Amino acid sequence: MGMNEKLDGLLEKAAKDHVLRDKLLNTRNSDNQLAEFCSIASDNGFPMSVMDMVNQGEEFYAEIKRSTNGGGENSPDLDFQNDEYSIFMMRLEGLKDL
C-alpha cells in the first residue's frame, strides 16, 4: 500500500471514528507533530514513518517541477513544498463539518 492509499484510508477511518479524528487533530498541539501523527496512524493499521511523510511531499513537488517546461532550470519557481501533514489536517478538519 502506497502513502496516498494509507493517507486516504486513514482519512476514511477518521471520518467514521470521531475519537481517532480528534487524536489526529490534536497532534497539531504536539512538540513533535509528525512523529505523533505517524504513531497514531501506525497504531490504526496504516504504518508510516516521519520519513515516509516527508518523502511523499518531496516526491510530489519533484514531479511537478519536472513536469513544467521540461523541469530543471527551465521550470518556473514554485513557491511551495508539498506538506502532506498540513494537507491531511486540512482535509481532516473539513470532516468536522459533515
Order of alpha helices (4+ residues) and beta strands (2+ residues): alpha-alpha-alpha-alpha-alpha
